Amino acid sequence: MNRSLAFVSILGFLFAPGATQAEPASAAKREAVASIDRQSAEINGLADQIWAFAEIALRETRSAAVLADYAEAQGFEVERGVAEMPTAFVASYGKGRPIIGIMGEYDALPGISQKAKASKEAFEKGAAGHGCGHNLFGPASLAAAIAIKELIAAGELKGTIRFYGTPAEEDIGGKVYMIRAGLFDDLDIALAWHPGDEITADTEGSQAMVDFAVEFRGRTAHAAADPWNGRSALDGVELFTHAINLMREHVEPTVRMHYVIVDGGDVPNVVPDHAKVWTWVRDSKHTSVDALVERARAAAQGAALATGTESTFSIQAGSYEMLVNREGAKLIHANMSWLGPLQFTEQEQEFARTIQRETGVEPTGLRTEPEPLDLTERPPDGGSTDVADVSWVVPTLHLTVTTAAHDAPWHAWPVVATGGMSIGHKGMVYAAKALAATMVDLYENPEQRKVIAKEFEAETKGFKMKLYIPEGPPPVPTN
């Protein structure tokens, strides 16, 4: 081979697939990416199985099993049913430090079943669907963990890799119960990703949230014959929700409050003696959310007093805002730049544009280029996650990868559709590569770990965590 061609060949070996990063990639990093390519058929199959199972929070029996079984088959030691949740597990490989963890989710959302097609059509009417892409989340993270396991087994990396199978993100926040059980306490660094409509190292974070229920108990009566003898629990709910709606004028623009009435009585001609409203409040910081909860508690007490009823205020779940680690975000961004853009076919782009036209958004298709790194502090657009709680326990690096049409509705049928076909598959594989490449850097570079840890320690100095979950075991269904 001529010397100039040999030089070009060496450059092609040293630099990333996208050829946009200035730093050369280590042999271990390139091998980790190659491992994801070798696993792609298997993880696509896992994602499709979980997509078809579409199991909701704490009922992800088959979804958790296929991931745990796959991890076990790859040589991981798997502990199932951790933190008193049958669908939670931890898969570990290696020994010693660093101990790096990676999280995976697999719960679906109720009532949004959808076929893998670009127009709304239920796969099974009334059934659940993966409208947040969690069928992709778990398999990608596990594939990245396996890539690291292979390098540890080959003696190319030293330390421990741990995959966390985390249920019920969409409901009780399974990771919070896993935090209470101490399952993240010995980690050096944690990683996670989320399906999205762009490729980015997440620096915006997420909203803090508290989930609570208010129940009112009154006195029943015949609504026509002797309503004066009744004290309507539904009146209590209505007065409480009116107070919440009046609050909207007197909160910061970043606040979000939403509720559903889950019990308002049985029939119109009976004064209801029980009613219940389920409420979420959110803001950019947990301190603000705590204050909102106390205002809501006072509103419940006032509504009960005004209607002659009794109220019970119960916090059911909640999450902190994401503690963004900017040093970690820089590392993720470098690896996504190294990987370069996602490649979608024209057919896949048209699939996305069809969804956009169906949902009334601009038909721009799928975003393929990594977004510029934005390290400015700003309030999150919206949404909460229990990954954020982990970020206050251990430095947590988070990324998002395109798996859905840009700006199309989330928690809805368009995300179910793309998550069940090649668009979701490609984004999932890309996420696995970005995660694996970032973890290689963390294992190979102790100084990088120290910089990330130093930022975390500075941000959490004096912080004492309060978990937004009730006493006792998780509310695991018994049927």
C-alpha beads as a LAMMPS data file, in Angstrom:
LAMMPS data file: protein, C-alpha beads

479 atoms
478 bonds

1 atom types
1 bond types

-500.0 500.0 xlo xhi
-500.0 500.0 ylo yhi
-500.0 500.0 zlo zhi

Masses

1 110.0

Atoms # bond

1 1 1 0.000 0.000 0.000
2 1 1 1.221 3.494 -0.817
3 1 1 2.253 5.525 2.234
4 1 1 -0.312 8.285 1.741
5 1 1 -3.126 5.746 1.449
6 1 1 -1.829 3.958 4.527
7 1 1 -1.936 7.264 6.425
8 1 1 -5.543 7.866 5.337
9 1 1 -6.403 4.331 6.418
10 1 1 -4.894 4.899 9.851
11 1 1 -6.847 8.133 10.232
12 1 1 -10.038 6.309 9.318
13 1 1 -9.314 3.770 12.039
14 1 1 -8.497 6.339 14.713
15 1 1 -11.365 8.726 14.254
16 1 1 -15.063 8.257 14.851
17 1 1 -17.668 7.132 12.319
18 1 1 -18.849 10.732 11.976
19 1 1 -15.261 12.022 11.689
20 1 1 -16.200 15.238 13.529
21 1 1 -14.337 14.829 16.834
22 1 1 -10.805 16.130 17.091
23 1 1 -9.670 13.507 19.624
24 1 1 -8.789 10.013 18.398
25 1 1 -10.996 7.175 19.578
26 1 1 -9.437 4.445 21.693
27 1 1 -9.462 0.856 20.499
28 1 1 -11.827 0.009 23.365
29 1 1 -14.298 2.678 22.267
30 1 1 -14.330 1.437 18.699
31 1 1 -14.799 -2.120 19.940
32 1 1 -17.729 -1.024 22.117
33 1 1 -19.444 0.517 19.084
34 1 1 -18.755 -2.631 17.065
35 1 1 -20.360 -4.662 19.871
36 1 1 -23.568 -2.638 19.539
37 1 1 -23.625 -3.371 15.805
38 1 1 -23.239 -7.092 16.547
39 1 1 -26.098 -6.928 19.035
40 1 1 -28.440 -4.866 16.860
41 1 1 -30.615 -7.753 15.674
42 1 1 -31.074 -9.029 19.233
43 1 1 -31.903 -5.649 20.750
44 1 1 -34.310 -4.836 17.909
45 1 1 -36.043 -8.104 18.755
46 1 1 -36.162 -7.255 22.456
47 1 1 -37.581 -3.798 21.695
48 1 1 -40.273 -5.284 19.464
49 1 1 -41.251 -7.840 22.103
50 1 1 -41.581 -5.149 24.770
51 1 1 -43.495 -2.940 22.302
52 1 1 -45.981 -5.786 21.736
53 1 1 -46.264 -6.598 25.459
54 1 1 -47.087 -2.941 26.246
55 1 1 -47.250 -3.556 29.995
56 1 1 -48.094 -0.664 32.304
57 1 1 -46.345 0.305 35.549
58 1 1 -45.594 -2.522 37.987
59 1 1 -47.154 -5.040 35.597
60 1 1 -44.117 -5.260 33.279
61 1 1 -43.656 -8.962 34.064
62 1 1 -42.734 -10.192 30.575
63 1 1 -40.853 -7.013 29.639
64 1 1 -38.603 -7.218 32.698
65 1 1 -38.125 -10.951 32.198
66 1 1 -36.873 -10.739 28.605
67 1 1 -34.306 -8.090 29.574
68 1 1 -33.177 -9.900 32.724
69 1 1 -32.962 -13.214 30.867
70 1 1 -30.898 -11.612 28.092
71 1 1 -28.530 -10.052 30.632
72 1 1 -28.125 -13.390 32.375
73 1 1 -27.425 -15.143 29.090
74 1 1 -24.652 -12.587 28.449
75 1 1 -22.885 -13.475 31.694
76 1 1 -24.319 -10.901 34.101
77 1 1 -25.237 -11.807 37.652
78 1 1 -28.904 -10.853 37.942
79 1 1 -30.803 -10.061 41.132
80 1 1 -34.538 -9.973 40.484
81 1 1 -37.378 -8.448 42.485
82 1 1 -35.239 -5.783 44.139
83 1 1 -36.707 -2.951 46.255
84 1 1 -39.834 -5.076 46.836
85 1 1 -40.878 -4.709 43.181
86 1 1 -41.212 -7.989 41.230
87 1 1 -40.410 -6.209 37.940
88 1 1 -37.249 -4.463 39.176
89 1 1 -33.829 -6.063 38.798
90 1 1 -30.108 -5.342 38.844
91 1 1 -27.598 -7.052 36.513
92 1 1 -23.904 -6.790 37.436
93 1 1 -20.577 -7.814 35.957
94 1 1 -16.977 -7.261 37.048
95 1 1 -15.393 -6.294 40.333
96 1 1 -13.831 -3.280 41.935
97 1 1 -14.017 0.366 41.002
98 1 1 -15.127 2.302 39.138
99 1 1 -18.703 1.099 39.496
100 1 1 -20.733 2.593 36.662
101 1 1 -24.477 2.079 36.394
102 1 1 -26.836 2.467 33.485
103 1 1 -30.618 2.598 33.740
104 1 1 -33.328 1.072 31.572
105 1 1 -37.112 1.464 31.593
106 1 1 -39.860 -0.640 30.016
107 1 1 -43.303 0.464 31.218
108 1 1 -46.032 1.539 28.778
109 1 1 -48.876 4.047 29.056
110 1 1 -52.541 3.026 29.295
111 1 1 -55.048 3.591 26.514
112 1 1 -52.778 4.582 23.600
113 1 1 -52.390 1.328 21.681
114 1 1 -51.259 1.959 18.107
115 1 1 -50.058 0.008 15.099
116 1 1 -46.656 0.765 13.592
117 1 1 -48.212 2.946 10.916
118 1 1 -48.302 6.662 10.174
119 1 1 -52.004 7.231 10.880
120 1 1 -53.933 6.664 14.084
121 1 1 -55.111 3.059 14.353
122 1 1 -55.113 1.050 17.559
123 1 1 -53.224 -2.242 17.662
124 1 1 -55.716 -3.331 20.318
125 1 1 -58.544 -0.960 21.174
126 1 1 -58.261 0.454 24.692
127 1 1 -54.940 -1.275 25.383
128 1 1 -51.660 0.284 26.458
129 1 1 -48.895 1.515 24.174
130 1 1 -45.299 2.710 24.390
131 1 1 -46.044 6.399 23.907
132 1 1 -42.805 7.368 25.662
133 1 1 -40.533 4.936 23.839
134 1 1 -39.636 2.818 26.870
135 1 1 -39.602 -0.317 24.731
136 1 1 -36.413 1.200 23.253
137 1 1 -34.986 2.605 26.489
138 1 1 -34.260 -0.686 28.259
139 1 1 -32.742 -2.606 25.319
140 1 1 -30.394 0.247 24.297
141 1 1 -29.061 0.700 27.825
142 1 1 -28.611 -3.050 28.272
143 1 1 -26.764 -3.327 24.947
144 1 1 -24.370 -0.586 26.094
145 1 1 -23.818 -2.429 29.381
146 1 1 -23.061 -5.641 27.482
147 1 1 -20.508 -3.843 25.303
148 1 1 -18.707 -2.725 28.474
149 1 1 -19.008 -6.200 30.005
150 1 1 -17.243 -7.684 26.983
151 1 1 -14.358 -5.230 27.367
152 1 1 -14.052 -5.982 31.096
153 1 1 -14.085 -9.718 30.343
154 1 1 -11.325 -9.228 27.756
155 1 1 -9.199 -7.328 30.267
156 1 1 -9.377 -4.077 28.271
157 1 1 -11.295 -2.219 30.990
158 1 1 -11.255 -2.597 34.776
159 1 1 -14.167 -2.158 37.158
160 1 1 -17.844 -3.046 37.483
161 1 1 -20.749 -2.427 35.123
162 1 1 -24.271 -2.518 36.478
163 1 1 -27.570 -2.396 34.594
164 1 1 -30.666 -1.292 36.506
165 1 1 -34.020 -2.563 35.296
166 1 1 -36.327 0.160 36.613
167 1 1 -40.120 -0.231 36.479
168 1 1 -43.026 2.170 36.828
169 1 1 -41.401 5.434 35.718
170 1 1 -44.779 6.582 34.392
171 1 1 -46.555 6.013 37.704
172 1 1 -44.960 5.652 41.151
173 1 1 -41.348 6.294 40.094
174 1 1 -39.748 2.915 40.655
175 1 1 -36.247 4.387 40.898
176 1 1 -37.260 6.283 44.041
177 1 1 -38.017 2.981 45.794
178 1 1 -34.698 1.643 44.507
179 1 1 -32.978 4.725 45.982
180 1 1 -34.669 4.035 49.323
181 1 1 -33.311 0.475 49.146
182 1 1 -29.785 1.886 48.722
183 1 1 -29.235 0.333 45.303
184 1 1 -27.415 3.360 43.863
185 1 1 -25.346 4.249 46.920
186 1 1 -22.024 2.753 45.793
187 1 1 -22.059 3.989 42.194
188 1 1 -19.381 6.330 40.911
189 1 1 -21.460 7.526 37.947
190 1 1 -24.851 6.669 36.440
191 1 1 -26.054 7.055 32.846
192 1 1 -29.433 7.062 31.175
193 1 1 -31.020 8.158 27.935
194 1 1 -34.514 8.831 26.680
195 1 1 -36.167 8.501 23.286
196 1 1 -36.971 11.896 21.814
197 1 1 -37.249 13.978 18.656
198 1 1 -33.670 15.278 18.614
199 1 1 -30.122 14.168 19.408
200 1 1 -28.699 16.014 22.378
201 1 1 -26.654 15.837 25.540
202 1 1 -29.297 16.901 28.026
203 1 1 -28.486 20.114 29.849
204 1 1 -32.020 21.444 30.230
205 1 1 -33.042 18.930 32.887
206 1 1 -36.585 18.108 33.957
207 1 1 -39.273 19.487 36.222
208 1 1 -39.693 18.583 39.856
209 1 1 -43.091 17.041 40.515
210 1 1 -45.296 15.880 43.369
211 1 1 -48.248 13.531 42.827
212 1 1 -50.951 13.702 45.498
213 1 1 -54.563 12.703 46.023
214 1 1 -57.235 14.573 47.969
215 1 1 -60.218 12.608 49.231
216 1 1 -63.346 14.166 50.667
217 1 1 -65.827 12.379 52.924
218 1 1 -69.263 13.788 53.587
219 1 1 -72.758 12.523 54.385
220 1 1 -75.040 10.885 51.876
221 1 1 -78.713 11.784 51.336
222 1 1 -81.441 11.610 48.694
223 1 1 -80.636 14.432 46.278
224 1 1 -84.352 15.274 45.782
225 1 1 -86.129 14.192 48.974
226 1 1 -83.748 15.483 51.683
227 1 1 -80.601 17.033 50.220
228 1 1 -80.348 19.307 53.299
229 1 1 -79.314 16.241 55.295
230 1 1 -76.384 15.591 52.967
231 1 1 -72.868 16.994 52.834
232 1 1 -71.524 16.435 49.347
233 1 1 -67.978 15.129 49.042
234 1 1 -68.145 16.164 45.393
235 1 1 -68.742 19.751 46.521
236 1 1 -65.461 19.468 48.381
237 1 1 -63.655 18.289 45.234
238 1 1 -65.205 21.014 43.112
239 1 1 -64.286 23.739 45.581
240 1 1 -60.743 22.358 45.824
241 1 1 -60.258 22.292 42.042
242 1 1 -61.715 25.807 41.822
243 1 1 -59.091 26.948 44.334
244 1 1 -56.340 25.253 42.306
245 1 1 -57.558 26.999 39.163
246 1 1 -57.597 30.364 40.937
247 1 1 -53.997 29.720 42.013
248 1 1 -52.907 29.620 38.377
249 1 1 -52.880 33.441 38.220
250 1 1 -50.573 33.617 41.220
251 1 1 -47.784 31.178 40.407
252 1 1 -44.613 31.473 38.347
253 1 1 -44.956 30.847 34.577
254 1 1 -42.874 27.674 34.962
255 1 1 -45.500 26.018 37.187
256 1 1 -47.748 23.273 35.843
257 1 1 -50.796 21.917 37.717
258 1 1 -53.104 19.207 36.397
259 1 1 -55.713 16.929 37.889
260 1 1 -58.403 14.349 37.195
261 1 1 -61.476 13.572 39.292
262 1 1 -61.252 9.829 39.842
263 1 1 -64.387 9.519 41.985
264 1 1 -67.282 11.952 41.905
265 1 1 -70.131 9.771 43.092
266 1 1 -72.199 7.069 41.445
267 1 1 -75.541 8.551 40.384
268 1 1 -76.925 12.113 40.260
269 1 1 -79.835 11.503 42.649
270 1 1 -77.619 10.515 45.602
271 1 1 -75.495 13.068 47.434
272 1 1 -72.039 11.458 47.288
273 1 1 -70.329 10.798 50.593
274 1 1 -66.957 10.154 48.941
275 1 1 -65.057 11.902 46.157
276 1 1 -61.427 11.963 45.111
277 1 1 -59.213 14.151 42.938
278 1 1 -55.735 13.124 41.733
279 1 1 -53.360 16.065 41.206
280 1 1 -49.817 16.717 39.985
281 1 1 -47.929 19.965 40.562
282 1 1 -44.612 20.750 38.854
283 1 1 -41.994 23.465 38.668
284 1 1 -38.345 23.896 37.790
285 1 1 -37.136 23.413 41.385
286 1 1 -38.263 21.061 44.142
287 1 1 -38.298 23.932 46.657
288 1 1 -41.016 25.652 44.629
289 1 1 -42.993 22.421 44.324
290 1 1 -42.848 21.940 48.093
291 1 1 -44.412 25.397 48.538
292 1 1 -47.119 24.608 45.959
293 1 1 -47.994 21.406 47.793
294 1 1 -48.507 23.328 51.029
295 1 1 -50.784 25.810 49.256
296 1 1 -52.767 22.901 47.813
297 1 1 -52.977 21.288 51.255
298 1 1 -54.439 24.498 52.673
299 1 1 -56.912 24.662 49.777
300 1 1 -58.084 21.131 50.586
301 1 1 -58.601 22.033 54.227
302 1 1 -60.501 25.173 53.260
303 1 1 -62.721 23.281 50.806
304 1 1 -63.581 20.748 53.490
305 1 1 -64.402 23.469 55.998
306 1 1 -66.600 25.315 53.517
307 1 1 -68.569 22.221 52.487
308 1 1 -68.949 20.554 55.880
309 1 1 -66.849 17.579 54.805
310 1 1 -63.540 16.054 55.844
311 1 1 -60.482 15.920 53.611
312 1 1 -57.458 13.630 53.462
313 1 1 -54.343 14.808 51.632
314 1 1 -51.980 11.997 50.566
315 1 1 -48.664 12.367 48.753
316 1 1 -48.366 9.345 46.470
317 1 1 -45.148 9.957 44.531
318 1 1 -42.845 12.655 43.260
319 1 1 -39.529 13.446 41.664
320 1 1 -36.831 16.078 41.960
321 1 1 -35.672 18.205 39.059
322 1 1 -32.736 16.751 37.125
323 1 1 -29.375 17.791 38.522
324 1 1 -27.532 18.425 35.267
325 1 1 -23.833 17.531 35.238
326 1 1 -22.320 19.842 32.656
327 1 1 -18.914 18.173 32.609
328 1 1 -20.670 14.908 31.843
329 1 1 -22.754 16.597 29.151
330 1 1 -19.568 17.758 27.427
331 1 1 -18.363 14.162 27.312
332 1 1 -21.644 12.884 25.893
333 1 1 -21.708 15.634 23.284
334 1 1 -18.165 14.783 22.181
335 1 1 -19.164 11.165 21.671
336 1 1 -22.304 12.016 19.725
337 1 1 -20.244 14.337 17.544
338 1 1 -17.823 11.443 17.086
339 1 1 -20.661 9.172 15.992
340 1 1 -22.006 11.810 13.606
341 1 1 -25.561 12.048 12.251
342 1 1 -28.243 9.396 12.317
343 1 1 -29.020 7.956 8.915
344 1 1 -32.699 7.618 7.973
345 1 1 -34.034 6.541 4.578
346 1 1 -36.359 8.719 2.532
347 1 1 -39.168 6.254 3.329
348 1 1 -38.565 6.724 7.047
349 1 1 -38.505 10.502 6.657
350 1 1 -41.796 10.373 4.756
351 1 1 -43.286 8.163 7.491
352 1 1 -42.392 10.911 9.986
353 1 1 -43.709 13.693 7.738
354 1 1 -47.008 11.814 7.363
355 1 1 -47.336 11.655 11.141
356 1 1 -46.596 15.374 11.353
357 1 1 -49.255 16.174 8.788
358 1 1 -51.721 13.905 10.637
359 1 1 -51.081 15.760 13.901
360 1 1 -51.019 19.300 12.494
361 1 1 -47.338 20.127 12.897
362 1 1 -44.860 21.271 10.290
363 1 1 -43.776 18.254 8.177
364 1 1 -40.029 18.598 8.693
365 1 1 -39.367 14.895 9.244
366 1 1 -36.754 13.458 11.573
367 1 1 -33.854 15.340 13.128
368 1 1 -30.591 13.569 12.363
369 1 1 -27.715 15.845 13.477
370 1 1 -26.531 16.140 17.089
371 1 1 -27.745 19.457 18.476
372 1 1 -25.140 22.060 19.544
373 1 1 -24.157 21.782 23.195
374 1 1 -26.021 24.434 25.215
375 1 1 -24.634 24.883 28.736
376 1 1 -26.738 27.926 29.663
377 1 1 -29.024 27.548 32.675
378 1 1 -32.686 27.671 31.684
379 1 1 -35.982 26.241 32.933
380 1 1 -36.978 22.901 31.421
381 1 1 -39.730 22.837 28.812
382 1 1 -41.762 20.314 30.797
383 1 1 -41.957 16.742 31.977
384 1 1 -40.623 14.866 34.966
385 1 1 -38.669 11.665 35.496
386 1 1 -37.421 9.553 38.382
387 1 1 -33.995 9.523 36.704
388 1 1 -33.795 12.992 38.257
389 1 1 -33.975 11.528 41.754
390 1 1 -30.978 9.343 40.964
391 1 1 -29.116 12.454 39.774
392 1 1 -29.151 13.777 43.377
393 1 1 -27.653 10.513 44.684
394 1 1 -24.883 9.962 42.121
395 1 1 -23.537 12.042 39.197
396 1 1 -25.893 11.227 36.329
397 1 1 -25.242 11.732 32.620
398 1 1 -28.276 11.862 30.353
399 1 1 -28.841 12.042 26.621
400 1 1 -31.727 12.067 24.157
401 1 1 -31.796 10.492 20.702
402 1 1 -34.282 10.838 17.843
403 1 1 -36.802 8.019 17.745
404 1 1 -39.895 10.002 16.738
405 1 1 -41.140 12.736 14.415
406 1 1 -40.113 16.226 15.480
407 1 1 -42.798 18.140 17.417
408 1 1 -45.387 15.355 17.079
409 1 1 -47.381 14.719 20.303
410 1 1 -45.619 12.734 23.005
411 1 1 -47.352 10.212 25.290
412 1 1 -49.528 9.583 22.269
413 1 1 -49.959 7.324 19.244
414 1 1 -47.215 8.885 17.024
415 1 1 -44.477 7.779 19.432
416 1 1 -45.978 4.292 19.692
417 1 1 -45.944 4.075 15.890
418 1 1 -42.289 5.019 15.352
419 1 1 -41.158 2.994 18.370
420 1 1 -42.459 -0.172 16.746
421 1 1 -40.497 0.114 13.500
422 1 1 -37.147 0.995 11.959
423 1 1 -37.135 4.668 13.039
424 1 1 -37.195 3.640 16.671
425 1 1 -34.704 0.847 16.071
426 1 1 -32.131 3.172 14.506
427 1 1 -32.420 5.737 17.274
428 1 1 -32.112 2.996 19.889
429 1 1 -28.916 1.586 18.336
430 1 1 -27.435 5.088 18.106
431 1 1 -28.239 5.719 21.774
432 1 1 -26.578 2.448 22.762
433 1 1 -23.421 3.470 20.890
434 1 1 -23.331 6.929 22.475
435 1 1 -23.802 5.444 25.938
436 1 1 -21.180 2.735 25.418
437 1 1 -18.626 5.180 24.002
438 1 1 -19.158 7.558 26.920
439 1 1 -18.743 4.753 29.437
440 1 1 -15.470 3.696 27.816
441 1 1 -14.178 7.226 28.390
442 1 1 -15.252 7.043 32.025
443 1 1 -13.510 3.733 32.625
444 1 1 -10.354 4.762 30.797
445 1 1 -9.990 8.265 32.227
446 1 1 -9.954 8.608 36.055
447 1 1 -9.420 12.364 35.731
448 1 1 -12.684 12.692 33.810
449 1 1 -14.489 10.874 36.621
450 1 1 -12.913 13.210 39.173
451 1 1 -14.055 16.322 37.282
452 1 1 -17.617 14.988 37.080
453 1 1 -17.584 14.038 40.776
454 1 1 -16.228 17.436 41.799
455 1 1 -19.092 19.234 40.030
456 1 1 -21.618 16.900 41.653
457 1 1 -20.175 17.451 45.126
458 1 1 -20.286 21.218 44.692
459 1 1 -23.914 21.145 43.503
460 1 1 -25.119 18.876 46.337
461 1 1 -23.206 20.443 49.224
462 1 1 -25.564 20.693 52.186
463 1 1 -28.374 18.889 50.335
464 1 1 -30.461 16.359 52.268
465 1 1 -32.754 14.170 50.208
466 1 1 -36.417 13.751 51.103
467 1 1 -38.132 11.006 49.111
468 1 1 -41.623 11.815 47.842
469 1 1 -43.026 8.357 48.537
470 1 1 -45.226 7.099 51.363
471 1 1 -44.061 4.761 54.091
472 1 1 -44.303 1.051 53.425
473 1 1 -43.742 -1.114 50.355
474 1 1 -44.444 -0.055 46.776
475 1 1 -48.111 -0.383 45.741
476 1 1 -47.550 -3.548 43.716
477 1 1 -50.797 -4.913 42.181
478 1 1 -51.948 -8.188 43.721
479 1 1 -54.047 -9.435 40.799

Bonds

1 1 1 2
2 1 2 3
3 1 3 4
4 1 4 5
5 1 5 6
6 1 6 7
7 1 7 8
8 1 8 9
9 1 9 10
10 1 10 11
11 1 11 12
12 1 12 13
13 1 13 14
14 1 14 15
15 1 15 16
16 1 16 17
17 1 17 18
18 1 18 19
19 1 19 20
20 1 20 21
21 1 21 22
22 1 22 23
23 1 23 24
24 1 24 25
25 1 25 26
26 1 26 27
27 1 27 28
28 1 28 29
29 1 29 30
30 1 30 31
31 1 31 32
32 1 32 33
33 1 33 34
34 1 34 35
35 1 35 36
36 1 36 37
37 1 37 38
38 1 38 39
39 1 39 40
40 1 40 41
41 1 41 42
42 1 42 43
43 1 43 44
44 1 44 45
45 1 45 46
46 1 46 47
47 1 47 48
48 1 48 49
49 1 49 50
50 1 50 51
51 1 51 52
52 1 52 53
53 1 53 54
54 1 54 55
55 1 55 56
56 1 56 57
57 1 57 58
58 1 58 59
59 1 59 60
60 1 60 61
61 1 61 62
62 1 62 63
63 1 63 64
64 1 64 65
65 1 65 66
66 1 66 67
67 1 67 68
68 1 68 69
69 1 69 70
70 1 70 71
71 1 71 72
72 1 72 73
73 1 73 74
74 1 74 75
75 1 75 76
76 1 76 77
77 1 77 78
78 1 78 79
79 1 79 80
80 1 80 81
81 1 81 82
82 1 82 83
83 1 83 84
84 1 84 85
85 1 85 86
86 1 86 87
87 1 87 88
88 1 88 89
89 1 89 90
90 1 90 91
91 1 91 92
92 1 92 93
93 1 93 94
94 1 94 95
95 1 95 96
96 1 96 97
97 1 97 98
98 1 98 99
99 1 99 100
100 1 100 101
101 1 101 102
102 1 102 103
103 1 103 104
104 1 104 105
105 1 105 106
106 1 106 107
107 1 107 108
108 1 108 109
109 1 109 110
110 1 110 111
111 1 111 112
112 1 112 113
113 1 113 114
114 1 114 115
115 1 115 116
116 1 116 117
117 1 117 118
118 1 118 119
119 1 119 120
120 1 120 121
121 1 121 122
122 1 122 123
123 1 123 124
124 1 124 125
125 1 125 126
126 1 126 127
127 1 127 128
128 1 128 129
129 1 129 130
130 1 130 131
131 1 131 132
132 1 132 133
133 1 133 134
134 1 134 135
135 1 135 136
136 1 136 137
137 1 137 138
138 1 138 139
139 1 139 140
140 1 140 141
141 1 141 142
142 1 142 143
143 1 143 144
144 1 144 145
145 1 145 146
146 1 146 147
147 1 147 148
148 1 148 149
149 1 149 150
150 1 150 151
151 1 151 152
152 1 152 153
153 1 153 154
154 1 154 155
155 1 155 156
156 1 156 157
157 1 157 158
158 1 158 159
159 1 159 160
160 1 160 161
161 1 161 162
162 1 162 163
163 1 163 164
164 1 164 165
165 1 165 166
166 1 166 167
167 1 167 168
168 1 168 169
169 1 169 170
170 1 170 171
171 1 171 172
172 1 172 173
173 1 173 174
174 1 174 175
175 1 175 176
176 1 176 177
177 1 177 178
178 1 178 179
179 1 179 180
180 1 180 181
181 1 181 182
182 1 182 183
183 1 183 184
184 1 184 185
185 1 185 186
186 1 186 187
187 1 187 188
188 1 188 189
189 1 189 190
190 1 190 191
191 1 191 192
192 1 192 193
193 1 193 194
194 1 194 195
195 1 195 196
196 1 196 197
197 1 197 198
198 1 198 199
199 1 199 200
200 1 200 201
201 1 201 202
202 1 202 203
203 1 203 204
204 1 204 205
205 1 205 206
206 1 206 207
207 1 207 208
208 1 208 209
209 1 209 210
210 1 210 211
211 1 211 212
212 1 212 213
213 1 213 214
214 1 214 215
215 1 215 216
216 1 216 217
217 1 217 218
218 1 218 219
219 1 219 220
220 1 220 221
221 1 221 222
222 1 222 223
223 1 223 224
224 1 224 225
225 1 225 226
226 1 226 227
227 1 227 228
228 1 228 229
229 1 229 230
230 1 230 231
231 1 231 232
232 1 232 233
233 1 233 234
234 1 234 235
235 1 235 236
236 1 236 237
237 1 237 238
238 1 238 239
239 1 239 240
240 1 240 241
241 1 241 242
242 1 242 243
243 1 243 244
244 1 244 245
245 1 245 246
246 1 246 247
247 1 247 248
248 1 248 249
249 1 249 250
250 1 250 251
251 1 251 252
252 1 252 253
253 1 253 254
254 1 254 255
255 1 255 256
256 1 256 257
257 1 257 258
258 1 258 259
259 1 259 260
260 1 260 261
261 1 261 262
262 1 262 263
263 1 263 264
264 1 264 265
265 1 265 266
266 1 266 267
267 1 267 268
268 1 268 269
269 1 269 270
270 1 270 271
271 1 271 272
272 1 272 273
273 1 273 274
274 1 274 275
275 1 275 276
276 1 276 277
277 1 277 278
278 1 278 279
279 1 279 280
280 1 280 281
281 1 281 282
282 1 282 283
283 1 283 284
284 1 284 285
285 1 285 286
286 1 286 287
287 1 287 288
288 1 288 289
289 1 289 290
290 1 290 291
291 1 291 292
292 1 292 293
293 1 293 294
294 1 294 295
295 1 295 296
296 1 296 297
297 1 297 298
298 1 298 299
299 1 299 300
300 1 300 301
301 1 301 302
302 1 302 303
303 1 303 304
304 1 304 305
305 1 305 306
306 1 306 307
307 1 307 308
308 1 308 309
309 1 309 310
310 1 310 311
311 1 311 312
312 1 312 313
313 1 313 314
314 1 314 315
315 1 315 316
316 1 316 317
317 1 317 318
318 1 318 319
319 1 319 320
320 1 320 321
321 1 321 322
322 1 322 323
323 1 323 324
324 1 324 325
325 1 325 326
326 1 326 327
327 1 327 328
328 1 328 329
329 1 329 330
330 1 330 331
331 1 331 332
332 1 332 333
333 1 333 334
334 1 334 335
335 1 335 336
336 1 336 337
337 1 337 338
338 1 338 339
339 1 339 340
340 1 340 341
341 1 341 342
342 1 342 343
343 1 343 344
344 1 344 345
345 1 345 346
346 1 346 347
347 1 347 348
348 1 348 349
349 1 349 350
350 1 350 351
351 1 351 352
352 1 352 353
353 1 353 354
354 1 354 355
355 1 355 356
356 1 356 357
357 1 357 358
358 1 358 359
359 1 359 360
360 1 360 361
361 1 361 362
362 1 362 363
363 1 363 364
364 1 364 365
365 1 365 366
366 1 366 367
367 1 367 368
368 1 368 369
369 1 369 370
370 1 370 371
371 1 371 372
372 1 372 373
373 1 373 374
374 1 374 375
375 1 375 376
376 1 376 377
377 1 377 378
378 1 378 379
379 1 379 380
380 1 380 381
381 1 381 382
382 1 382 383
383 1 383 384
384 1 384 385
385 1 385 386
386 1 386 387
387 1 387 388
388 1 388 389
389 1 389 390
390 1 390 391
391 1 391 392
392 1 392 393
393 1 393 394
394 1 394 395
395 1 395 396
396 1 396 397
397 1 397 398
398 1 398 399
399 1 399 400
400 1 400 401
401 1 401 402
402 1 402 403
403 1 403 404
404 1 404 405
405 1 405 406
406 1 406 407
407 1 407 408
408 1 408 409
409 1 409 410
410 1 410 411
411 1 411 412
412 1 412 413
413 1 413 414
414 1 414 415
415 1 415 416
416 1 416 417
417 1 417 418
418 1 418 419
419 1 419 420
420 1 420 421
421 1 421 422
422 1 422 423
423 1 423 424
424 1 424 425
425 1 425 426
426 1 426 427
427 1 427 428
428 1 428 429
429 1 429 430
430 1 430 431
431 1 431 432
432 1 432 433
433 1 433 434
434 1 434 435
435 1 435 436
436 1 436 437
437 1 437 438
438 1 438 439
439 1 439 440
440 1 440 441
441 1 441 442
442 1 442 443
443 1 443 444
444 1 444 445
445 1 445 446
446 1 446 447
447 1 447 448
448 1 448 449
449 1 449 450
450 1 450 451
451 1 451 452
452 1 452 453
453 1 453 454
454 1 454 455
455 1 455 456
456 1 456 457
457 1 457 458
458 1 458 459
459 1 459 460
460 1 460 461
461 1 461 462
462 1 462 463
463 1 463 464
464 1 464 465
465 1 465 466
466 1 466 467
467 1 467 468
468 1 468 469
469 1 469 470
470 1 470 471
471 1 471 472
472 1 472 473
473 1 473 474
474 1 474 475
475 1 475 476
476 1 476 477
477 1 477 478
478 1 478 479
